[in-house]
């Protein structure tokens, strides 16, 4: 289990991080169903970590996308890890073995700034290294879905502060959705202030509840 010394927590739940991704982030954003009618789709993620969410999303995208559609997965990460660490962390899941191998092979030796990887001819991964608020505020992109996957608000409060989630709202398309594993009151209030409507849903593993959010439109 990969563990962050900077934040004192594991990168994903100890039950099964891949299944958690499907339950919390993909299903929480109405995916893969929303891909059926989308020619282009942009996902924003706060916290790239080991790349688990990116790989599982890419796997499900390949299984459900239409011909000619494109996905841009954009993740904001303060502490990008090395390819060998990604490889070790993701090797426990044979379901994403092909995706892991491509990511590891194309991951730069010294990730910094903007890392852009064309995973295939319909899928682009961008990892924006550095402070999430600064980079998100400067981003020209508009996002259709959000994976809010920083470490817990208690351990990583900077990721969940009001101005970060306000920037998430400002960069969201009408009808955009967001999902996260936490139902902390401060996060709910910040998402509401950012223009989202929110609802608690059944959580995954030891977490009793998770959060889904959506913008009108």
VEXFI-856380 format. One line per field, with one value per atom (N, C-alpha, C): residue number from 1; residue in three letters; chain; atom name; x, y, z. Coordinates in steps of 0.2 Angstrom, whole numbers, plus 5000, padded with zeros to 4 digits. Layout:
% VEXFI-856380
n c(NUM/...)
res c(ALA/...)
chain c(A/...)
atom c(CA/...)
x c(X/...)
y c(Y/...)
z c(Z/...)
END
This chain:
% VEXFI-856380
n c(1/1/1/2/2/2/3/3/3/4/4/4/5/5/5/6/6/6/7/7/7/8/8/8/9/9/9/10/10/10/11/11/11/12/12/12/13/13/13/14/14/14/15/15/15/16/16/16/17/17/17/18/18/18/19/19/19/20/20/20/21/21/21/22/22/22/23/23/23/24/24/24/25/25/25/26/26/26/27/27/27/28/28/28/29/29/29/30/30/30/31/31/31/32/32/32/33/33/33/34/34/34/35/35/35/36/36/36/37/37/37/38/38/38/39/39/39/40/40/40/41/41/41/42/42/42/43/43/43/44/44/44/45/45/45/46/46/46/47/47/47/48/48/48/49/49/49/50/50/50/51/51/51/52/52/52/53/53/53/54/54/54/55/55/55/56/56/56/57/57/57/58/58/58/59/59/59/60/60/60/61/61/61/62/62/62/63/63/63/64/64/64/65/65/65/66/66/66/67/67/67/68/68/68/69/69/69/70/70/70/71/71/71/72/72/72/73/73/73/74/74/74/75/75/75/76/76/76/77/77/77/78/78/78/79/79/79/80/80/80/81/81/81/82/82/82/83/83/83/84/84/84/85/85/85/86/86/86/87/87/87/88/88/88/89/89/89/90/90/90/91/91/91/92/92/92/93/93/93/94/94/94/95/95/95/96/96/96/97/97/97/98/98/98/99/99/99/100/100/100/101/101/101/102/102/102/103/103/103/104/104/104/105/105/105/106/106/106/107/107/107/108/108/108/109/109/109/110/110/110/111/111/111/112/112/112/113/113/113/114/114/114/115/115/115/116/116/116/117/117/117/118/118/118/119/119/119/120/120/120/121/121/121/122/122/122/123/123/123/124/124/124/125/125/125/126/126/126/127/127/127/128/128/128/129/129/129/130/130/130/131/131/131/132/132/132/133/133/133/134/134/134/135/135/135/136/136/136/137/137/137/138/138/138/139/139/139/140/140/140/141/141/141/142/142/142/143/143/143/144/144/144/145/145/145/146/146/146/147/147/147/148/148/148/149/149/149/150/150/150/151/151/151/152/152/152/153/153/153/154/154/154/155/155/155/156/156/156/157/157/157/158/158/158/159/159/159/160/160/160/161/161/161/162/162/162/163/163/163/164/164/164/165/165/165/166/166/166/167/167/167/168/168/168/169/169/169/170/170/170/171/171/171/172/172/172/173/173/173/174/174/174/175/175/175/176/176/176/177/177/177/178/178/178/179/179/179/180/180/180/181/181/181/182/182/182/183/183/183/184/184/184/185/185/185/186/186/186/187/187/187/188/188/188/189/189/189/190/190/190/191/191/191/192/192/192/193/193/193/194/194/194/195/195/195/196/196/196/197/197/197/198/198/198/199/199/199/200/200/200/201/201/201/202/202/202/203/203/203/204/204/204/205/205/205/206/206/206/207/207/207/208/208/208/209/209/209/210/210/210/211/211/211/212/212/212/213/213/213/214/214/214/215/215/215/216/216/216/217/217/217)
res c(UNK/UNK/UNK/UNK/UNK/UNK/UNK/UNK/UNK/UNK/UNK/UNK/UNK/UNK/UNK/UNK/UNK/UNK/UNK/UNK/UNK/UNK/UNK/UNK/UNK/UNK/UNK/UNK/UNK/UNK/UNK/UNK/UNK/UNK/UNK/UNK/UNK/UNK/UNK/UNK/UNK/UNK/UNK/UNK/UNK/UNK/UNK/UNK/UNK/UNK/UNK/UNK/UNK/UNK/UNK/UNK/UNK/UNK/UNK/UNK/UNK/UNK/UNK/UNK/UNK/UNK/UNK/UNK/UNK/UNK/UNK/UNK/UNK/UNK/UNK/UNK/UNK/UNK/UNK/UNK/UNK/UNK/UNK/UNK/UNK/UNK/UNK/UNK/UNK/UNK/UNK/UNK/UNK/UNK/UNK/UNK/UNK/UNK/UNK/UNK/UNK/UNK/UNK/UNK/UNK/UNK/UNK/UNK/UNK/UNK/UNK/UNK/UNK/UNK/UNK/UNK/UNK/UNK/UNK/UNK/UNK/UNK/UNK/UNK/UNK/UNK/UNK/UNK/UNK/UNK/UNK/UNK/UNK/UNK/UNK/UNK/UNK/UNK/UNK/UNK/UNK/UNK/UNK/UNK/UNK/UNK/UNK/UNK/UNK/UNK/UNK/UNK/UNK/UNK/UNK/UNK/UNK/UNK/UNK/UNK/UNK/UNK/UNK/UNK/UNK/UNK/UNK/UNK/UNK/UNK/UNK/UNK/UNK/UNK/UNK/UNK/UNK/UNK/UNK/UNK/UNK/UNK/UNK/UNK/UNK/UNK/UNK/UNK/UNK/UNK/UNK/UNK/UNK/UNK/UNK/UNK/UNK/UNK/UNK/UNK/UNK/UNK/UNK/UNK/UNK/UNK/UNK/UNK/UNK/UNK/UNK/UNK/UNK/UNK/UNK/UNK/UNK/UNK/UNK/UNK/UNK/UNK/UNK/UNK/UNK/UNK/UNK/UNK/UNK/UNK/UNK/UNK/UNK/UNK/UNK/UNK/UNK/UNK/UNK/UNK/UNK/UNK/UNK/UNK/UNK/UNK/UNK/UNK/UNK/UNK/UNK/UNK/UNK/UNK/UNK/UNK/UNK/UNK/UNK/UNK/UNK/UNK/UNK/UNK/UNK/UNK/UNK/UNK/UNK/UNK/UNK/UNK/UNK/UNK/UNK/UNK/UNK/UNK/UNK/UNK/UNK/UNK/UNK/UNK/UNK/UNK/UNK/UNK/UNK/UNK/UNK/UNK/UNK/UNK/UNK/UNK/UNK/UNK/UNK/UNK/UNK/UNK/UNK/UNK/UNK/UNK/UNK/UNK/UNK/UNK/UNK/UNK/UNK/UNK/UNK/UNK/UNK/UNK/UNK/UNK/UNK/UNK/UNK/UNK/UNK/UNK/UNK/UNK/UNK/UNK/UNK/UNK/UNK/UNK/UNK/UNK/UNK/UNK/UNK/UNK/UNK/UNK/UNK/UNK/UNK/UNK/UNK/UNK/UNK/UNK/UNK/UNK/UNK/UNK/UNK/UNK/UNK/UNK/UNK/UNK/UNK/UNK/UNK/UNK/UNK/UNK/UNK/UNK/UNK/UNK/UNK/UNK/UNK/UNK/UNK/UNK/UNK/UNK/UNK/UNK/UNK/UNK/UNK/UNK/UNK/UNK/UNK/UNK/UNK/UNK/UNK/UNK/UNK/UNK/UNK/UNK/UNK/UNK/UNK/UNK/UNK/UNK/UNK/UNK/UNK/UNK/UNK/UNK/UNK/UNK/UNK/UNK/UNK/UNK/UNK/UNK/UNK/UNK/UNK/UNK/UNK/UNK/UNK/UNK/UNK/UNK/UNK/UNK/UNK/UNK/UNK/UNK/UNK/UNK/UNK/UNK/UNK/UNK/UNK/UNK/UNK/UNK/UNK/UNK/UNK/UNK/UNK/UNK/UNK/UNK/UNK/UNK/UNK/UNK/UNK/UNK/UNK/UNK/UNK/UNK/UNK/UNK/UNK/UNK/UNK/UNK/UNK/UNK/UNK/UNK/UNK/UNK/UNK/UNK/UNK/UNK/UNK/UNK/UNK/UNK/UNK/UNK/UNK/UNK/UNK/UNK/UNK/UNK/UNK/UNK/UNK/UNK/UNK/UNK/UNK/UNK/UNK/UNK/UNK/UNK/UNK/UNK/UNK/UNK/UNK/UNK/UNK/UNK/UNK/UNK/UNK/UNK/UNK/UNK/UNK/UNK/UNK/UNK/UNK/UNK/UNK/UNK/UNK/UNK/UNK/UNK/UNK/UNK/UNK/UNK/UNK/UNK/UNK/UNK/UNK/UNK/UNK/UNK/UNK/UNK/UNK/UNK/UNK/UNK/UNK/UNK/UNK/UNK/UNK/UNK/UNK/UNK/UNK/UNK/UNK/UNK/UNK/UNK/UNK/UNK/UNK/UNK/UNK/UNK/UNK/UNK/UNK/UNK/UNK/UNK/UNK/UNK/UNK/UNK/UNK/UNK/UNK/UNK/UNK/UNK/UNK/UNK/UNK/UNK/UNK/UNK/UNK/UNK/UNK/UNK/UNK/UNK/UNK/UNK/UNK/UNK/UNK/UNK/UNK/UNK/UNK/UNK/UNK/UNK/UNK/UNK/UNK/UNK/UNK/UNK/UNK/UNK/UNK/UNK/UNK/UNK/UNK/UNK/UNK/UNK/UNK/UNK/UNK/UNK/UNK/UNK/UNK/UNK/UNK/UNK/UNK/UNK/UNK/UNK/UNK/UNK/UNK/UNK/UNK/UNK/UNK/UNK/UNK/UNK/UNK/UNK/UNK/UNK/UNK/UNK/UNK)
chain c(A/A/A/A/A/A/A/A/A/A/A/A/A/A/A/A/A/A/A/A/A/A/A/A/A/A/A/A/A/A/A/A/A/A/A/A/A/A/A/A/A/A/A/A/A/A/A/A/A/A/A/A/A/A/A/A/A/A/A/A/A/A/A/A/A/A/A/A/A/A/A/A/A/A/A/A/A/A/A/A/A/A/A/A/A/A/A/A/A/A/A/A/A/A/A/A/A/A/A/A/A/A/A/A/A/A/A/A/A/A/A/A/A/A/A/A/A/A/A/A/A/A/A/A/A/A/A/A/A/A/A/A/A/A/A/A/A/A/A/A/A/A/A/A/A/A/A/A/A/A/A/A/A/A/A/A/A/A/A/A/A/A/A/A/A/A/A/A/A/A/A/A/A/A/A/A/A/A/A/A/A/A/A/A/A/A/A/A/A/A/A/A/A/A/A/A/A/A/A/A/A/A/A/A/A/A/A/A/A/A/A/A/A/A/A/A/A/A/A/A/A/A/A/A/A/A/A/A/A/A/A/A/A/A/A/A/A/A/A/A/A/A/A/A/A/A/A/A/A/A/A/A/A/A/A/A/A/A/A/A/A/A/A/A/A/A/A/A/A/A/A/A/A/A/A/A/A/A/A/A/A/A/A/A/A/A/A/A/A/A/A/A/A/A/A/A/A/A/A/A/A/A/A/A/A/A/A/A/A/A/A/A/A/A/A/A/A/A/A/A/A/A/A/A/A/A/A/A/A/A/A/A/A/A/A/A/A/A/A/A/A/A/A/A/A/A/A/A/A/A/A/A/A/A/A/A/A/A/A/A/A/A/A/A/A/A/A/A/A/A/A/A/A/A/A/A/A/A/A/A/A/A/A/A/A/A/A/A/A/A/A/A/A/A/A/A/A/A/A/A/A/A/A/A/A/A/A/A/A/A/A/A/A/A/A/A/A/A/A/A/A/A/A/A/A/A/A/A/A/A/A/A/A/A/A/A/A/A/A/A/A/A/A/A/A/A/A/A/A/A/A/A/A/A/A/A/A/A/A/A/A/A/A/A/A/A/A/A/A/A/A/A/A/A/A/A/A/A/A/A/A/A/A/A/A/A/A/A/A/A/A/A/A/A/A/A/A/A/A/A/A/A/A/A/A/A/A/A/A/A/A/A/A/A/A/A/A/A/A/A/A/A/A/A/A/A/A/A/A/A/A/A/A/A/A/A/A/A/A/A/A/A/A/A/A/A/A/A/A/A/A/A/A/A/A/A/A/A/A/A/A/A/A/A/A/A/A/A/A/A/A/A/A/A/A/A/A/A/A/A/A/A/A/A/A/A/A/A/A/A/A/A/A/A/A/A/A/A/A/A/A/A/A/A/A/A/A/A/A/A/A/A/A/A/A/A/A/A/A/A/A/A/A/A/A/A/A/A/A/A/A/A/A/A/A/A/A/A/A/A/A/A/A/A/A/A/A/A/A/A/A)
atom c(N/CA/C/N/CA/C/N/CA/C/N/CA/C/N/CA/C/N/CA/C/N/CA/C/N/CA/C/N/CA/C/N/CA/C/N/CA/C/N/CA/C/N/CA/C/N/CA/C/N/CA/C/N/CA/C/N/CA/C/N/CA/C/N/CA/C/N/CA/C/N/CA/C/N/CA/C/N/CA/C/N/CA/C/N/CA/C/N/CA/C/N/CA/C/N/CA/C/N/CA/C/N/CA/C/N/CA/C/N/CA/C/N/CA/C/N/CA/C/N/CA/C/N/CA/C/N/CA/C/N/CA/C/N/CA/C/N/CA/C/N/CA/C/N/CA/C/N/CA/C/N/CA/C/N/CA/C/N/CA/C/N/CA/C/N/CA/C/N/CA/C/N/CA/C/N/CA/C/N/CA/C/N/CA/C/N/CA/C/N/CA/C/N/CA/C/N/CA/C/N/CA/C/N/CA/C/N/CA/C/N/CA/C/N/CA/C/N/CA/C/N/CA/C/N/CA/C/N/CA/C/N/CA/C/N/CA/C/N/CA/C/N/CA/C/N/CA/C/N/CA/C/N/CA/C/N/CA/C/N/CA/C/N/CA/C/N/CA/C/N/CA/C/N/CA/C/N/CA/C/N/CA/C/N/CA/C/N/CA/C/N/CA/C/N/CA/C/N/CA/C/N/CA/C/N/CA/C/N/CA/C/N/CA/C/N/CA/C/N/CA/C/N/CA/C/N/CA/C/N/CA/C/N/CA/C/N/CA/C/N/CA/C/N/CA/C/N/CA/C/N/CA/C/N/CA/C/N/CA/C/N/CA/C/N/CA/C/N/CA/C/N/CA/C/N/CA/C/N/CA/C/N/CA/C/N/CA/C/N/CA/C/N/CA/C/N/CA/C/N/CA/C/N/CA/C/N/CA/C/N/CA/C/N/CA/C/N/CA/C/N/CA/C/N/CA/C/N/CA/C/N/CA/C/N/CA/C/N/CA/C/N/CA/C/N/CA/C/N/CA/C/N/CA/C/N/CA/C/N/CA/C/N/CA/C/N/CA/C/N/CA/C/N/CA/C/N/CA/C/N/CA/C/N/CA/C/N/CA/C/N/CA/C/N/CA/C/N/CA/C/N/CA/C/N/CA/C/N/CA/C/N/CA/C/N/CA/C/N/CA/C/N/CA/C/N/CA/C/N/CA/C/N/CA/C/N/CA/C/N/CA/C/N/CA/C/N/CA/C/N/CA/C/N/CA/C/N/CA/C/N/CA/C/N/CA/C/N/CA/C/N/CA/C/N/CA/C/N/CA/C/N/CA/C/N/CA/C/N/CA/C/N/CA/C/N/CA/C/N/CA/C/N/CA/C/N/CA/C/N/CA/C/N/CA/C/N/CA/C/N/CA/C/N/CA/C/N/CA/C/N/CA/C/N/CA/C/N/CA/C/N/CA/C/N/CA/C/N/CA/C/N/CA/C/N/CA/C/N/CA/C/N/CA/C/N/CA/C/N/CA/C/N/CA/C/N/CA/C/N/CA/C/N/CA/C/N/CA/C/N/CA/C/N/CA/C/N/CA/C/N/CA/C/N/CA/C/N/CA/C/N/CA/C/N/CA/C/N/CA/C/N/CA/C/N/CA/C/N/CA/C/N/CA/C/N/CA/C/N/CA/C/N/CA/C/N/CA/C/N/CA/C/N/CA/C/N/CA/C)
x c(5004/5000/5004/5004/5008/5006/5010/5009/5012/5009/5012/5015/5021/5024/5023/5021/5020/5013/5008/5001/4999/5004/5002/4996/4995/4990/4991/4987/4988/4985/4987/4985/4978/4976/4969/4966/4960/4957/4961/4961/4964/4960/4954/4949/4951/4950/4952/4951/4957/4957/4954/4955/4952/4945/4942/4935/4932/4936/4934/4933/4938/4938/4931/4929/4923/4917/4917/4911/4910/4916/4916/4916/4921/4923/4919/4919/4916/4908/4906/4899/4896/4900/4898/4898/4901/4900/4896/4892/4888/4891/4897/4901/4901/4901/4903/4897/4891/4885/4885/4888/4888/4893/4897/4902/4898/4892/4889/4887/4885/4883/4888/4894/4899/4905/4906/4911/4918/4918/4924/4922/4926/4925/4931/4931/4936/4935/4940/4939/4945/4943/4948/4949/4955/4956/4961/4959/4963/4967/4973/4977/4978/4984/4985/4988/4992/4994/4998/4996/4999/4996/4992/4989/4983/4981/4976/4970/4967/4961/4961/4967/4968/4968/4971/4972/4965/4961/4955/4950/4950/4946/4947/4954/4956/4953/4954/4951/4944/4940/4933/4931/4935/4933/4934/4940/4941/4935/4932/4927/4920/4919/4913/4913/4918/4919/4916/4914/4912/4917/4917/4922/4923/4929/4930/4930/4927/4927/4933/4934/4941/4940/4944/4944/4951/4950/4956/4956/4960/4960/4966/4964/4969/4969/4975/4976/4981/4979/4983/4987/4993/4997/5003/5004/5009/5015/5015/5021/5021/5022/5022/5028/5026/5030/5034/5038/5042/5039/5041/5038/5039/5044/5045/5040/5038/5034/5027/5025/5019/5018/5023/5023/5022/5025/5025/5018/5015/5009/5003/5003/4998/4998/5004/5005/5000/4997/4993/4986/4985/4978/4980/4979/4979/4974/4969/4964/4966/4971/4974/4981/4983/4990/4992/4988/4990/4990/4986/4986/4992/4993/4999/5006/5006/5013/5014/5008/5009/5011/5007/5008/5016/5018/5025/5030/5029/5034/5034/5029/5029/5030/5030/5031/5038/5039/5045/5049/5056/5061/5060/5059/5059/5052/5047/5040/5040/5038/5038/5034/5031/5028/5022/5021/5015/5018/5015/5017/5011/5012/5006/5008/5004/5005/4999/5000/4994/4994/4989/4989/4987/4983/4981/4978/4976/4973/4967/4964/4958/4958/4964/4965/4971/4970/4976/4976/4982/4983/4987/4985/4989/4990/4996/4997/5000/4997/5000/5003/5009/5013/5014/5013/5013/5007/5006/5001/4994/4989/4983/4979/4979/4975/4978/4985/4988/4987/4988/4988/4980/4976/4969/4966/4968/4966/4968/4974/4977/4975/4971/4970/4964/4965/4960/4955/4955/4951/4944/4939/4932/4931/4929/4928/4921/4920/4914/4913/4918/4918/4924/4923/4929/4929/4936/4937/4941/4938/4941/4944/4950/4954/4960/4960/4966/4965/4971/4971/4965/4963/4957/4958/4952/4953/4956/4956/4959/4967/4970/4977/4980/4975/4977/4973/4972/4967/4968/4974/4975/4972/4971/4968/4960/4957/4950/4948/4952/4950/4945/4942/4936/4938/4944/4946/4948/4950/4952/4945/4940/4934/4930/4931/4928/4931/4937/4941/4938/4937/4933/4927/4923/4916/4917/4922/4923/4925/4928/4931/4926/4920/4916/4911/4909/4904/4897/4892/4885/4884/4881/4879/4885/4891/4896/4895/4898/4897/4904/4904/4910/4908/4913/4912/4918/4917/4923/4921/4926/4925/4923/4924/4923/4916/4913/4907/4908/4914/4915/4911/4909/4904/4907/4914/4917/4917/4918/4918/4911/4906/4900/4898/4900/4898/4902/4908/4912/4910/4908/4905/4898/4894/4888/4889/4894/4896/4899/4902/4905/4900/4893/4888/4886/4888/4885/4880/4875/4870/4874/4872/4876/4871/4873/4869/4874/4873/4876/4874/4879/4877/4881/4879/4882/4890/4894/4901/4904/4910/4914/4918/4919/4923/4921/4925/4924/4920/4920/4917/4909/4905/4898/4895/4898/4895/4900/4898/4902/4898/4901/4897/4897/4891/4890/4888/4891/4889/4888/4883/4882/4880/4882/4880/4874/4870/4864/4866/4861/4863/4862)
y c(4994/5000/5006/5010/5016/5021/5024/5029/5035/5041/5048/5050/5051/5053/5061/5064/5071/5072/5068/5069/5064/5059/5054/5050/5047/5043/5039/5034/5030/5033/5032/5035/5033/5027/5025/5021/5019/5015/5008/5005/4998/4993/4994/4988/4987/4991/4990/4997/5000/5007/5007/5002/5002/5002/4997/4997/5003/5006/5013/5018/5018/5023/5022/5016/5015/5017/5016/5017/5025/5028/5035/5040/5039/5044/5043/5037/5036/5036/5031/5031/5038/5041/5047/5053/5052/5057/5055/5049/5047/5044/5041/5038/5030/5026/5028/5031/5031/5032/5039/5044/5051/5051/5046/5046/5044/5041/5038/5044/5050/5055/5061/5060/5065/5064/5069/5069/5071/5075/5077/5077/5075/5075/5077/5081/5083/5082/5078/5076/5080/5083/5086/5082/5082/5078/5082/5082/5085/5079/5078/5073/5067/5067/5062/5055/5056/5051/5046/5039/5034/5033/5037/5037/5031/5029/5023/5026/5032/5034/5035/5038/5039/5032/5027/5020/5017/5017/5014/5018/5024/5028/5027/5026/5025/5018/5013/5006/5006/5010/5010/5014/5019/5024/5020/5016/5012/5007/5004/4999/5002/5009/5012/5018/5020/5026/5025/5030/5029/5031/5029/5031/5038/5041/5048/5052/5049/5053/5054/5059/5061/5062/5060/5061/5064/5070/5073/5072/5069/5068/5072/5077/5083/5082/5081/5080/5085/5088/5093/5089/5089/5086/5090/5090/5094/5090/5084/5079/5073/5074/5069/5064/5057/5052/5049/5045/5042/5036/5034/5029/5022/5021/5015/5014/5020/5019/5018/5021/5020/5013/5010/5003/4999/5000/4995/4996/5002/5003/5000/5000/4998/4991/4988/4981/4976/4978/4973/4972/4976/4975/4973/4966/4964/4967/4969/4972/4979/4982/4988/4987/4981/4980/4983/4983/4986/4994/4997/5004/5006/5002/5003/5003/4998/4998/5004/5006/5012/5018/5019/5025/5025/5020/5019/5020/5017/5018/5025/5029/5036/5041/5039/5044/5047/5054/5057/5055/5055/5053/5058/5065/5070/5074/5072/5075/5082/5087/5094/5098/5104/5108/5104/5104/5101/5095/5089/5083/5081/5080/5078/5071/5066/5060/5058/5056/5054/5046/5044/5037/5033/5035/5032/5038/5036/5042/5045/5043/5046/5048/5047/5049/5052/5058/5062/5063/5062/5063/5069/5074/5080/5080/5080/5081/5087/5092/5098/5098/5099/5098/5105/5105/5111/5113/5119/5121/5120/5117/5116/5122/5127/5133/5137/5138/5142/5139/5133/5130/5130/5128/5128/5135/5140/5147/5149/5146/5149/5144/5139/5134/5137/5136/5139/5134/5128/5122/5123/5120/5119/5112/5110/5103/5100/5094/5091/5087/5084/5080/5081/5080/5081/5075/5073/5068/5072/5073/5077/5072/5071/5065/5067/5073/5074/5070/5070/5067/5070/5067/5069/5076/5080/5087/5088/5083/5084/5084/5080/5079/5084/5086/5090/5096/5100/5106/5110/5111/5116/5114/5107/5105/5107/5107/5108/5115/5120/5126/5129/5134/5138/5140/5143/5146/5140/5135/5129/5127/5125/5123/5128/5134/5140/5140/5138/5138/5132/5126/5121/5123/5126/5128/5133/5137/5142/5139/5133/5130/5124/5124/5119/5121/5116/5117/5117/5120/5119/5112/5109/5102/5098/5101/5097/5094/5088/5085/5084/5082/5081/5076/5072/5067/5066/5064/5064/5059/5056/5051/5054/5061/5064/5068/5068/5072/5077/5079/5084/5090/5093/5099/5105/5106/5111/5110/5104/5103/5104/5101/5102/5110/5114/5121/5124/5122/5126/5124/5118/5116/5119/5120/5124/5131/5134/5141/5142/5136/5136/5135/5134/5134/5127/5122/5115/5114/5109/5106/5099/5097/5091/5086/5080/5075/5069/5067/5061/5054/5050/5044/5038/5032/5027/5026/5026/5026/5019/5019/5012/5010/5004/5001/5003/5006/5008/5015/5018/5025/5024/5026/5025/5029/5035/5040/5043/5045/5049/5055/5059/5065/5065/5067/5069/5076/5079/5086/5088/5093/5094/5102/5104/5111/5112/5116/5117/5118/5116/5117/5111)
z c(5000/5000/5000/4995/4995/5000/5003/5009/5008/5009/5009/5015/5016/5022/5023/5017/5017/5021/5020/5022/5027/5029/5034/5032/5026/5024/5018/5017/5011/5005/4999/4993/4991/4993/4992/4997/4997/5003/5003/5008/5009/5007/5006/5003/4996/4992/4985/4981/4980/4977/4970/4966/4959/4959/4964/4964/4967/4972/4975/4969/4965/4959/4955/4954/4950/4954/4960/4964/4966/4968/4970/4964/4960/4955/4948/4946/4939/4940/4944/4945/4948/4952/4955/4950/4944/4939/4933/4934/4929/4923/4925/4920/4921/4915/4908/4904/4907/4903/4900/4903/4900/4894/4893/4887/4881/4882/4876/4871/4873/4869/4869/4871/4871/4865/4861/4856/4860/4864/4868/4876/4880/4887/4891/4896/4900/4907/4910/4917/4921/4926/4931/4937/4939/4945/4950/4956/4961/4965/4963/4966/4962/4958/4953/4957/4962/4966/4962/4962/4959/4951/4949/4943/4942/4948/4948/4945/4947/4944/4936/4934/4927/4923/4926/4922/4922/4928/4928/4924/4924/4919/4912/4910/4903/4901/4906/4904/4903/4907/4906/4900/4899/4893/4886/4886/4880/4879/4884/4883/4881/4882/4881/4876/4874/4870/4863/4859/4852/4848/4842/4837/4836/4836/4835/4841/4847/4853/4856/4860/4864/4871/4875/4882/4884/4888/4891/4898/4901/4909/4911/4915/4918/4925/4928/4935/4938/4944/4947/4953/4953/4958/4961/4967/4970/4971/4972/4973/4968/4962/4957/4959/4959/4960/4954/4955/4950/4947/4941/4937/4940/4944/4947/4953/4956/4961/4959/4953/4950/4948/4945/4943/4948/4954/4960/4963/4963/4966/4962/4956/4952/4949/4951/4948/4952/4957/4961/4957/4952/4948/4941/4940/4933/4928/4931/4927/4923/4926/4922/4920/4919/4918/4911/4906/4900/4901/4904/4905/4910/4915/4919/4915/4910/4907/4902/4899/4895/4899/4904/4908/4911/4913/4916/4911/4905/4899/4897/4897/4895/4900/4906/4912/4912/4912/4912/4918/4917/4923/4928/4927/4932/4930/4932/4931/4934/4930/4933/4928/4930/4925/4923/4916/4913/4909/4912/4909/4904/4898/4893/4890/4890/4887/4883/4877/4873/4874/4878/4880/4874/4870/4863/4859/4853/4848/4850/4856/4858/4865/4868/4876/4877/4880/4882/4890/4893/4900/4901/4905/4907/4914/4917/4924/4925/4929/4930/4937/4937/4943/4947/4953/4957/4961/4963/4968/4964/4967/4963/4962/4967/4966/4960/4961/4956/4949/4948/4941/4939/4943/4941/4939/4943/4942/4935/4933/4926/4921/4922/4917/4912/4905/4901/4899/4903/4901/4905/4902/4905/4906/4912/4914/4914/4912/4912/4919/4922/4928/4932/4938/4943/4948/4948/4954/4959/4965/4970/4975/4974/4977/4981/4984/4988/4994/4998/5004/5009/5014/5018/5020/5021/5022/5029/5034/5040/5039/5034/5033/5028/5023/5018/5017/5022/5021/5015/5013/5008/5001/5000/4994/4994/5000/5000/5002/5003/5005/5000/5002/4999/4992/4991/4985/4980/4982/4977/4974/4979/4976/4972/4974/4970/4963/4962/4956/4952/4955/4952/4949/4953/4950/4944/4945/4939/4933/4933/4927/4925/4928/4926/4921/4916/4911/4914/4911/4913/4913/4919/4919/4922/4923/4926/4932/4934/4940/4943/4950/4954/4959/4961/4966/4970/4976/4981/4987/4990/4995/5002/5003/5009/5009/5015/5016/5021/5022/5028/5026/5032/5032/5028/5029/5026/5018/5016/5009/5006/5009/5007/5006/5011/5011/5005/5004/4999/4992/4991/4985/4983/4988/4988/4986/4989/4988/4981/4978/4971/4966/4968/4963/4962/4966/4965/4970/4967/4972/4974/4980/4982/4985/4986/4989/4992/4997/5000/4997/4996/4993/4997/4996/5000/4998/5003/5002/5000/5000/4998/5004/5005/5010/5017/5021/5028/5028/5022/5022/5021/5026/5026/5020/5019/5014/5009/5004/4999/4996/4992/4990/4983/4980/4973/4972/4967/4966/4959/4957/4950/4950/4944/4943/4938/4939/4935/4928/4923/4916/4912)
END
